[in-house]
Amino acid sequence: MTDEYLFISDCHLDSNKPEIGTNLVNFLRQRALAAHNLYILGDLFEVWLGDDDPAPAHTEVIETLFDLSKTTRLFFLAGNRDFLLRNDLAQRAGIEIITEPVLLNLGNQKVVLMHGDLLCTDDHDYQTFRKKVRSSKWQAVFLQKSLLERQKIATDLRTESSAATALKKVEITDVNPDTVLSCFDRHSADVLIHGHTHRPGIHHYDRARTRYVLGDWNPEPSYLSWNSAAGFVLHDPRV
Ligand code: MN
C-alpha cells in the first residue's frame, strides 16, 4: 500500500456504452488497487434517478467498487447527473458520500475538490436549474414519484438541456476564470481539481496555483494521480 490518491470523474456509465463500464471495471481491478484513496468527482453515472433503481447494467461496476473498498477508501462527490445517489447505493458500492467543496492536504499543498458545474457561472440558465434541483424540497417531491415517472421527466429534461447547450457558445459552458480565482482565494488553495467540462487539462495561475481538469471516459479512461514522490500526474490520452 502506497500513499497514493487517485481522482476520476465523468465516467457517465451508460447501458448503451458498455465499453465504458468495462474500462472502469479494469481500472478498479488493476490500477486503483495500488491506491490508498480513490475520489470519484461526480457524473459516475449518465443518470441516477434514485437508489430504488436496480440498474442491472451497472451491477458489475457496483460490485467491483465494493470489492475495491476492502483495500482502498472510496469517496463520491455528486455531479449534475447523479446527485440523487444516496446511502443505499453508497453501501452497495462501498463508497462514502462527501459534499463539495472538499478540502485535502496533500504534501504541503492545500487541495480543493469539486465536480466543476459550480464554476460554470456564465451559464445562468444552468445555475438557476441547479439551484432548483439541488433543493431538498424539490428532491423530496421528485423521489416520491414512481421510477417510471422520474425516468420520463429526466429524459425530457435532458432533451431540453442538450438543445440548450447546443445553442450556447462553447465558452459559456466552460468555467468562468474569475469564479476559479475566487475559489482558490476563498479556500487559500494551491490546487483545484474538477471535471464536468470534458475539457481535460492543466492550467497554471499566479502564486504557483494549478487547476487540474479531469476528462470524461468516452472512450478512454482519464484520471489524476498523486503520491508524495511524483506529485500530481494527469493521465489522459488527450493531454
Ligand atoms: Mn457534469
Residues whose N, C-alpha, C, O or C-beta is under 5 A from the ligand:
A	BS01	MN	D43 G79 N80 H196
